[in-house]
Structures are given as structure tokens and as C-alpha cells.
Amino acid sequence: MLLNKLRSPKFWNNKQSILSKCINPLAKLINYIITIRNNSVISETVSVPVIGIDSVVISGAGKTPAIDLVCDLLKQLQYNPHILTSSHSGYIKNVVQVDPNLHSYLQVGDESLLSAQVVPTWVGKNRIKASKAAISAGANVLIIDDWLKNNYLKQDIKILVIDSKQMFGNGYLFPAGSLMYKIDTSITFADLILIIGDYNEELENNIQSIKNSVPIFRAKMEAIEKVSVENNKVIAFCGLGYPSKFKITLQECDYNIIDFLIFSDHHPYTITEIQKLVNIAKNNNATLITTTKDYVKIPDVFKSEIKTIEIKLNLENEDLINYFSNKLTDKSNI
């Protein structure tokens, strides 16, 4: 999918961009077509609760760690969550359960491969078939990762993830900006908002002006632990939708960042590219470091040369687990 291969252009964060203003009519037409398509779908109800998680921007808001957080909370409540995803960056389109020991990121996508190491994960374009397969395999709650653009399954709880720094980019719809959907529509349909990052009064006031009743939860991205590297010097690289998050995490770990190289989101690394990075690290007497999402796409021959840093979301308080406990006690109560 093209959107998953893009490197966010700088003008997507420029609210005064002339280019964005010129492209805006096309963006409105694309959004209109998407809206018509979504409104034509009749959502199907399944026998277990369905939780949708999405971000209003194309990528970089923190949807993947948010999914991990929700799955962890559900497991604490003794649920057996399964994830359903379309595997946009993988070539397998039929419904299949991801097996980290069998599948590669080329088949099922990098994020699906990581998720499958934590909870059962299913890829496939047909969400109805995937949901039935997951329920047959023991799922008693389903997580779908893109409720804004995939409403074939009726979602009982819709979570909108927003990064407190990135917010809504320049406020324009794709391709004039990073928004895939209108801000007010996305917030109106959301059952709760999960804000990642520091408190942002402007953002929260904006949300509440659109939907005052929506509960807002906050979480921060933190490294699980600092990885020890020689001389504390690192050459960092990543292919993320919002790479500055990774850089901030490294800075918070007090690494001496010699260089920070950015690739497109979901970038498939070649042997030639990694060899160049290895040479840069050796010439600077530094260690290569990247994200776990990028690591699964590194050619095996180089994996011993590269360190990873694992991150997780930490909630400000425990209110979110209480929210799920109350909502999921019985699906009929949702």
C-alpha cells in the first residue's frame, strides 16, 4: 500500500504551506470518495466485543504501542485478545494466523510480526473471515487496528490515538497533509481518546470543543530499559512515520547520538544499505541501534551487528483498565 511506503514530507507539518493549499481540492475529493465507500458498508456484528484502534493521521501517532497497551490491559482482566489486521505492508492477503517462526515481514508485515510475539494475530483483507477464525481459535475479544477506514465489523469501543506533539499535522487531508479523515468526524465517532506524550492544553481543549463527553486518557512512551553500548556512542536509524519519537527516546536514555538516519515508513532494508550503516558505525567507533519494528526487516547476516531498544506506553493512571473492566463485563452492556 502506497501510504505505508511514504516518508512524510516537511510541508505536512506546515500550516501555512502553499503547496498544501494547492493540493487541498484533490484532498477533499479523495476524502469524499472514502466517506462514500465507508458509508456504503453494512457492519456485521460478531459474538465477542470488538475494539477498534486508529489514528487520525496516516502514521506516527503511536497506534502500534497503543495496541500493545490495550492487549496488556485486557490480559490483566483475564481476556484472550486477538488482533486483526490487513497487513498493508505484507503480500499475504488471505486470512492466516501469523507465526513468527514461519512468516517473514515480507509476507505479513513488520507490525503484524511483532504483535504476533505478544498475542495471537491474524492478517487478511476479509475481516469477517478473520474474526470468525479468531473466535474459533479462542478469542473472546478482538482488536482491529484501523476502525476509521475499515468498518466491516461493528466496533463496540473505538479508540482514537493522538500524539501530543504531532497532533493533526498541518490540519489538511491527505495528500495535502497527513490527515486521512476530518478531525471533527474522527473525534465525534471515537468512544475514547488516548493521547501519547506530554500534556497539551490546546489539544485537549480542541478535542473537548468537538466532543465534550469523550473520555481522555494519557500515556507516555518510554524505553523498557537502556541497552548498554560501548562508549555510549550510537548511530541510530529507523523507518517510522514519526521518527522524532525514536530520537527523543534515545535522548532520554542519554545516548551520544553521532548520527540519526531516517528511512521511509515500513522501509525494507537491503544488504547494501545495512552494510553502509555498519561501515559508518565502525568508522565512528559507535554502535548501530534501531527499533524492534525495523529490526525484523534487517537481513539476518547483520542482526548481530545491531542493537534494539524496546519501548512501551505507560499510563498516567489505572483508569483505562477500569474503563475496559466496566465496558467488557458483558457485551450486552456495551
C-alpha positions as CSV (number, residue, x, y, z in Angstrom):
1,M,0.0,0.0,0.0
2,L,1.4,3.4,-1.1
3,L,0.6,5.2,2.2
4,N,2.8,2.7,4.1
5,K,5.8,3.5,1.9
6,L,5.7,7.2,2.2
7,R,8.2,9.4,4.0
8,S,6.3,12.3,5.5
9,P,7.1,15.5,3.5
10,K,8.0,18.5,5.6
11,F,5.1,20.6,4.3
12,W,2.7,18.2,6.1
13,N,3.7,20.0,9.3
14,N,3.5,23.5,7.8
15,K,0.0,25.0,8.4
16,Q,0.9,27.9,6.0
17,S,2.1,25.6,3.2
18,I,1.2,27.0,-0.2
19,L,1.6,23.5,-1.7
20,S,-1.0,22.1,0.8
21,K,-3.4,24.8,-0.2
22,C,-3.0,24.0,-3.9
23,I,-3.5,20.2,-3.3
24,N,-6.4,20.7,-0.9
25,P,-9.2,20.4,-3.6
26,L,-7.8,17.0,-4.6
27,A,-7.6,16.0,-0.9
28,K,-11.2,16.9,-0.3
29,L,-12.2,14.8,-3.4
30,I,-10.3,11.8,-2.1
31,N,-11.9,12.2,1.3
32,Y,-15.3,12.4,-0.2
33,I,-14.8,9.1,-2.1
34,I,-13.5,7.4,1.0
35,T,-16.5,8.7,3.0
36,I,-19.0,7.4,0.4
37,R,-17.3,4.0,0.4
38,N,-17.3,3.7,4.2
39,N,-21.0,4.8,4.4
40,S,-22.0,2.1,2.0
41,V,-20.7,-0.7,4.2
42,I,-23.1,-2.6,6.4
43,S,-21.2,-3.6,9.5
44,E,-21.5,-7.2,10.7
45,T,-21.8,-8.0,14.4
46,V,-19.9,-10.9,15.9
47,S,-20.3,-12.8,19.2
48,V,-17.4,-11.1,21.1
49,P,-16.6,-7.5,21.8
50,V,-14.6,-5.7,19.1
51,I,-12.2,-2.8,20.0
52,G,-11.1,-0.6,17.2
53,I,-7.8,1.4,17.5
54,D,-6.8,4.0,14.9
55,S,-5.1,7.4,14.5
56,V,-6.4,10.3,12.5
57,V,-3.0,10.8,10.8
58,I,-1.5,8.4,8.3
59,S,1.2,7.2,10.6
60,G,3.4,8.1,13.6
61,A,0.8,8.7,16.3
62,G,1.7,5.6,18.2
63,K,-1.1,3.2,17.2
64,T,1.1,0.1,17.4
65,P,2.3,0.6,21.0
66,A,-1.3,1.6,21.9
67,I,-2.5,-1.7,20.6
68,D,0.2,-3.4,22.8
69,L,-1.0,-1.4,25.8
70,V,-4.7,-2.4,25.2
71,C,-3.8,-6.0,24.8
72,D,-1.8,-6.0,28.0
73,L,-4.7,-4.4,29.9
74,L,-7.1,-7.0,28.5
75,K,-4.9,-9.9,29.5
76,Q,-4.7,-8.4,33.0
77,L,-8.5,-8.7,33.0
78,Q,-8.2,-12.3,32.0
79,Y,-9.4,-11.8,28.4
80,N,-7.8,-13.6,25.4
81,P,-7.4,-10.8,22.8
82,H,-6.7,-11.5,19.2
83,I,-5.5,-8.8,16.7
84,L,-7.0,-8.5,13.2
85,T,-5.0,-6.5,10.6
86,S,-4.9,-6.1,6.9
87,S,-1.1,-6.4,6.8
88,H,-0.8,-3.5,4.4
89,S,3.0,-4.0,4.1
90,G,2.8,-7.7,3.6
91,Y,1.9,-9.7,0.5
92,I,-0.3,-12.3,2.1
93,K,-3.9,-11.2,1.6
94,N,-5.8,-14.4,2.6
95,V,-6.8,-14.9,6.2
96,V,-3.9,-16.6,8.2
97,Q,-2.7,-16.5,11.8
98,V,0.8,-15.0,11.9
99,D,3.5,-17.4,13.1
100,P,6.8,-15.5,13.9
101,N,8.7,-18.8,13.4
102,L,7.2,-19.3,10.0
103,H,6.4,-16.0,8.4
104,S,8.6,-13.1,7.4
105,Y,7.8,-9.4,7.4
106,L,7.5,-9.5,3.6
107,Q,4.6,-11.9,4.0
108,V,2.7,-10.4,6.9
109,G,4.2,-7.0,7.5
110,D,6.5,-5.8,10.3
111,E,3.9,-4.7,12.8
112,S,1.9,-8.0,12.5
113,L,5.1,-9.9,13.1
114,L,5.8,-8.0,16.3
115,S,2.2,-8.2,17.5
116,A,2.2,-12.0,17.0
117,Q,5.0,-12.3,19.5
118,V,2.7,-10.9,22.2
119,V,-0.9,-12.0,21.3
120,P,-2.4,-14.1,18.5
121,T,-2.5,-12.0,15.3
122,W,-4.4,-12.6,12.1
123,V,-3.8,-11.0,8.7
124,G,-6.2,-10.9,5.8
125,K,-8.2,-8.4,3.8
126,N,-11.5,-10.1,4.8
127,R,-12.1,-9.0,8.4
128,I,-15.3,-11.1,8.7
129,K,-13.5,-14.3,7.9
130,A,-10.6,-13.3,10.1
131,S,-12.9,-12.6,13.0
132,K,-14.6,-16.0,12.7
133,A,-11.2,-17.7,12.5
134,A,-10.0,-15.9,15.6
135,I,-13.2,-16.6,17.6
136,S,-12.9,-20.3,16.6
137,A,-9.3,-20.2,17.9
138,G,-10.4,-19.0,21.3
139,A,-10.5,-15.2,21.1
140,N,-13.1,-13.6,23.4
141,V,-12.3,-10.0,22.4
142,L,-11.0,-8.7,19.0
143,I,-8.7,-5.8,18.3
144,I,-8.8,-4.2,14.9
145,D,-6.1,-1.6,14.0
146,D,-7.9,0.7,11.6
147,W,-11.5,1.3,12.6
148,L,-11.7,4.6,10.7
149,K,-11.2,3.0,7.4
150,N,-12.5,-0.5,8.0
151,N,-16.0,-0.8,9.4
152,Y,-16.9,-4.2,8.1
153,L,-17.1,-5.3,11.7
154,K,-19.2,-3.4,14.2
155,Q,-16.9,-2.0,16.8
156,D,-18.0,-1.8,20.4
157,I,-15.3,0.5,21.6
158,K,-13.5,2.9,19.2
159,I,-10.2,4.3,20.4
160,L,-8.5,7.3,18.7
161,V,-4.8,7.7,19.3
162,I,-3.3,11.2,19.1
163,D,0.3,12.2,19.6
164,S,0.5,15.4,21.7
165,K,3.3,16.9,19.6
166,Q,2.3,15.7,16.2
167,M,-1.4,16.4,16.8
168,F,-3.0,16.8,13.4
169,G,0.0,17.9,11.4
170,N,-0.9,20.9,9.3
171,G,-4.6,20.2,9.5
172,Y,-5.0,19.2,5.9
173,L,-6.3,16.0,4.5
174,F,-4.1,13.6,2.5
175,P,-2.2,14.3,0.2
176,A,-2.2,18.0,1.3
177,G,-1.4,16.8,4.8
178,S,-1.2,13.8,7.0
179,L,-4.8,13.6,7.9
180,M,-6.7,10.6,6.5
181,Y,-10.0,11.8,7.9
182,K,-11.6,15.0,9.1
183,I,-10.7,15.9,12.7
184,D,-14.2,16.6,13.9
185,T,-15.6,13.4,12.3
186,S,-12.9,11.2,13.9
187,I,-13.3,12.6,17.3
188,T,-17.1,12.5,17.2
189,F,-17.1,8.8,16.4
190,A,-14.5,7.9,19.0
191,D,-15.5,6.4,22.3
192,L,-12.3,7.4,24.0
193,I,-9.1,9.3,23.2
194,L,-5.6,8.1,24.1
195,I,-3.1,10.9,24.0
196,I,0.5,9.9,23.8
197,G,3.1,12.4,25.2
198,D,3.2,15.4,27.5
199,Y,0.0,17.3,28.5
200,N,-1.1,19.6,25.7
201,E,-3.8,22.0,26.8
202,E,-4.5,23.3,23.3
203,L,-5.1,19.8,22.0
204,E,-7.4,18.7,24.8
205,N,-9.4,21.9,24.6
206,N,-9.8,21.3,20.9
207,I,-11.0,17.7,21.5
208,Q,-13.5,18.8,24.1
209,S,-14.8,21.6,22.0
210,I,-15.8,18.9,19.4
211,K,-17.0,16.2,21.8
212,N,-17.1,17.3,25.5
213,S,-18.2,13.9,26.7
214,V,-15.4,11.8,25.3
215,P,-13.1,10.4,28.0
216,I,-9.4,11.3,27.5
217,F,-6.6,9.0,28.7
218,R,-2.9,9.9,28.7
219,A,0.3,7.7,28.3
220,K,3.9,8.3,27.7
221,M,6.4,6.4,25.5
222,E,9.3,5.1,27.5
223,A,12.2,2.7,26.9
224,I,11.7,-0.6,28.8
225,E,15.4,-0.5,29.6
226,K,18.5,1.2,28.3
227,V,20.7,-1.1,26.2
228,S,24.4,-0.9,27.1
229,V,26.6,0.1,24.2
230,E,30.4,0.6,24.1
231,N,31.4,4.3,24.6
232,N,27.7,5.1,24.8
233,K,28.0,6.3,21.2
234,V,25.3,5.3,18.7
235,I,24.4,5.6,15.0
236,A,20.6,5.4,15.1
237,F,18.3,4.7,12.2
238,C,14.7,3.9,11.7
239,G,11.8,3.8,9.2
240,L,8.9,5.2,11.1
241,G,6.0,7.5,10.3
242,Y,7.2,10.0,13.0
243,P,10.9,9.3,13.6
244,S,11.5,12.1,16.0
245,K,9.8,9.9,18.7
246,F,12.6,7.4,18.5
247,K,15.2,10.1,18.6
248,I,13.6,11.6,21.7
249,T,13.6,8.2,23.4
250,L,17.3,7.8,22.7
251,Q,18.0,11.3,24.1
252,E,16.1,10.4,27.2
253,C,18.3,7.4,27.6
254,D,21.3,9.8,27.4
255,Y,22.9,8.2,24.4
256,N,25.6,10.1,22.5
257,I,23.8,10.2,19.1
258,I,26.5,10.6,16.4
259,D,24.1,10.4,13.6
260,F,20.4,9.7,13.1
261,L,19.3,8.3,9.7
262,I,15.7,8.3,8.6
263,F,14.1,5.9,6.1
264,S,10.5,5.8,4.8
265,D,7.9,4.1,7.0
266,H,8.0,0.3,6.7
267,H,11.2,0.5,4.7
268,P,12.6,-2.9,3.6
269,Y,16.3,-2.7,4.3
270,T,18.8,-4.1,1.7
271,I,22.1,-5.7,2.4
272,T,23.8,-2.8,0.7
273,E,22.1,-0.2,2.9
274,I,22.9,-2.1,6.1
275,Q,26.5,-2.6,5.1
276,K,26.9,1.1,4.6
277,L,25.4,1.7,8.1
278,V,27.7,-0.9,9.6
279,N,30.7,0.9,8.0
280,I,29.5,4.3,9.3
281,A,29.3,2.9,12.8
282,K,32.8,1.3,12.7
283,N,34.3,4.5,11.3
284,N,32.8,6.4,14.3
285,N,33.6,3.7,16.9
286,A,29.9,3.6,17.6
287,T,27.1,1.1,17.8
288,L,24.2,0.8,15.4
289,I,20.8,1.0,17.1
290,T,17.2,0.8,15.8
291,T,13.7,0.0,16.8
292,T,12.2,-3.5,17.1
293,K,9.9,-2.7,14.2
294,D,12.9,-2.0,12.0
295,Y,15.0,-4.9,13.4
296,V,12.6,-7.6,11.9
297,K,13.5,-6.2,8.4
298,I,17.2,-6.4,8.8
299,P,19.0,-9.1,6.8
300,D,19.9,-12.0,9.1
301,V,23.6,-11.7,8.4
302,F,23.7,-8.3,10.0
303,K,21.4,-8.7,13.0
304,S,24.3,-9.4,15.4
305,E,25.8,-6.0,14.5
306,I,22.7,-4.0,15.6
307,K,21.1,-3.3,18.9
308,T,17.5,-2.5,19.5
309,I,15.7,-0.5,22.1
310,E,12.2,-1.6,23.2
311,I,9.6,0.9,24.1
312,K,6.2,0.7,25.8
313,L,3.4,3.1,26.8
314,N,3.0,3.9,30.5
315,L,-0.4,5.2,31.5
316,E,-0.7,8.2,33.8
317,N,-3.2,6.2,36.0
318,E,-5.2,3.0,36.0
319,D,-8.5,4.5,34.9
320,L,-8.3,2.8,31.4
321,I,-8.2,-0.7,32.8
322,N,-11.3,0.2,34.9
323,Y,-12.9,1.5,31.7
324,F,-12.4,-1.8,29.9
325,S,-13.5,-3.8,33.0
326,N,-16.8,-1.9,33.1
327,K,-17.4,-2.0,29.4
328,L,-16.5,-5.6,28.7
329,T,-18.1,-7.3,31.6
330,D,-20.9,-8.3,29.3
331,K,-21.1,-7.4,25.6
332,S,-24.8,-6.7,26.0
333,N,-23.8,-3.8,28.3
334,I,-21.7,-2.1,25.5
